[in-house]
Amino acid sequence: MRVREVIPISELRKRQAEVLAEIEKGPTILTQHGKGAAVLLSFDAYNRMLEELEDLQDAMDAFEARQAPGERVSLDAYVAKRGTRASAAAQS
């Protein structure tokens, strides 16, 4: 994912429709006082990024599970345990 454009926030106000059309092609960096302030990406790109992060987390979890000494557990047991932790965290 390559950055398509870097624009000041003040420009966003003037070119809102154009910028929204451009983010379909790739992310845009917004600057404030000459420094990066935010990144705009399309909703689809955001969802793809979240899915990739989840996949990477799953791979890291599997790697760590293989490296851990001690008892081995089946994938189903591991997923069930991880799901329980995620549910408990979401309820907090």
N, C-alpha and C positions, 0 to 999 in steps of 0.2 A: 504494500500500500504506500504509494508515493504522495507526498504533499503536493497539492495542485497549486496552492496560492497562499501567500502570506499577506494579510491585510490589516490595517488598523481598525479597531472597533468602530471608529467614527465613519469609516467607509461602509461598514456593514449596514449602518442606518440608511445610507444613500442608495446602496445597491442590493438590498435584501433579496429581491426576486432572483437577480443574477447569481448571487452567491449561493442561494439555495439550489439553483440549477447546477452550479459547478460542483457542489459537494457530492452529487451523484457520481461524478468522475473520480473523486478522491478527496481526502481530507483537506481542510483549509485551516491555517493557523491564524488566530486573531491576536493582534498585538495591542498593548496599551502602554503608552509612553515609551514606545520602542522596544518593549520586552514582551515575550510570549505570555499570553494571558489565558488562552483557551484553544481547544481544537474542535472544529465542527466536522462531524462525519454524518453520512447518511444513516438512516435507521437500519437499513440492511447491512451496511458495513459494521455498524456497532454490534448487531446481533452475530455476525460472522466472527467478529473479534472475541465476543464472549464465548462462543462455542469453541473457538481455538484455545482460549485460556482454560476452559473446562477440560478439554482433551489433554492439554499439557499437565494440568493438575492431576488428572487420572493417571497419566503416564508416570508422573513423579511419585504418586502414592503407590503404584505397583512396584516401581523401582525400590522405594524405601522398604516396602513389605518384603521384597526378595532379599534385601541386605540385612534386615533385622535378624538377630540371632533368636533362636528359640523355636517355638511351635509354629508350624505352617497351618494356614487356614485356606479353605476353598474360596474361590472367587465369590460364590454366592454368599458365604458367611461374611466375607470382607465387605461386600456391597451392602449387605443388610446392616452391619455394624456402622458403616459410614453413613448410611441413610438415617439411622437412629440419631447419630450425632448432629447431622444437618437439621433434622426435625426439631431436636432440642434447642439448637442455636436459633432457629427461626422463631421459636415460641418465646425466646427470651426478650 
